[in-house]
Amino acid sequence: MTTLAISPPADPAEPSPTTPLSRRAALAGFGLLMLGGCSRSIDIGLPGGQPKAAAMTPPVPSKPAAPPVNEDLKTASVGPNPGGYGNLGKPDLMYGAMSDNGFRLPAIPAFELKVKHLRRLVVDPTGEAPGTIVVHLRERHLYLVQENGDAIRYGVSIGKEGFVWSGRAVVDHTRKWPTWTPPAEMVKRKPALQKFAGGQPGGLDNPLGARALYVYKDGVDTLYRIHGTPEWRSIGKAASSGCVRMINQDVIDLYDRVKGKGKTPIVVVA
């Protein structure tokens, strides 16, 4: 029979002998051991002593459940980002106040924009080659196609009914804080614009905003532009005279990504 050897309490006057433990006593001790399953130390009881209470290990707090992943935030190259904002930054930073070429752009209260109109990285829905700009008029979105199946998506405002253009063209050139010259037919519709017939200098009140990308087809100016606007509340609406409006902070971001890369292809989908 297997026995468990255990030492009784030490007597100061003599050495402590080892006393064999019967199977019945061992089983009784293991019963106490089972009652103290989470304890760090167990006293199974010795002759002349009382069993000690088992010290319980405090429970480990469970981790909070991960937030659900927004499918719209998945990207081909970096995976889902439950933190939001498409890995391009937080809205209060992306749309904060900034100094640019001598002008001080005010902050945009991004919390007043719809989430779908914030700049973000998404899976490319266009199938176009990297470097292509794709404008979805119905969605009110502009995509700049990236490598690895991604696209940067921006919220835009588009032309009112009757002023919409669609098709394939190129961005022939770009300008910082461009001069705006209203077309002759616009001046006819709005005679108050006659004072700008020679051009309105760039500035915070200029309708073209901080940047403009000039759209040409077959070498001919279409008179359509992708440009910034001080009227950020128009984003997501059909409010312009045919051009594609962007928040100034967004059009600066787009400009920086396409400048110096030749004639950028553009596709406008009705």
Secondary structure by P-SEA (a helix, b strand, c coil): cbbbbbbccccccbbbbbbbbcaaaaaaaaaaaaaacccccccccccccccccccccccccccccccccccccccccccccccccccccccccccccccccccccccccccccccccccccccccccccccbbbbbccccbbbbcccccbbbbbbbccccccccccccccccccccbbbbbbcaaaaaacccccccccccccccccccccbbbbbbccccccccccccccccccccccccccbbbccaaaaaaaaaacccccbbbbbbcc
